């Protein structure tokens, strides 16, 4: 079942992006991975999410078999995968309906807001941890 959802999300993302124009697949790909990273960072924190992605341990080319075990844990959580694909497809859809510059500004503002929320949540848990040990 998990492979079916992954395949469907990637196919939907690819078909929508290709239909939107030549830059859309790159935008959709970046939006998908950035959203997936931010969703993991919201749950684990930035440092733990970076470690979970394992990007510092990847060896080129990315599609090598030895790199595959770094990507599999990222795709295990189906809810995060579907949310990331939804954000990417939503950006493409908004880019087709609204002026692309407006969509870019909106996406950057939402990303900045979400990063600040993650930092705020981490600061609260850090304060709680330090109060517990003092």
Beta strands, then each sheet from edge to edge (+ up, - down):
end
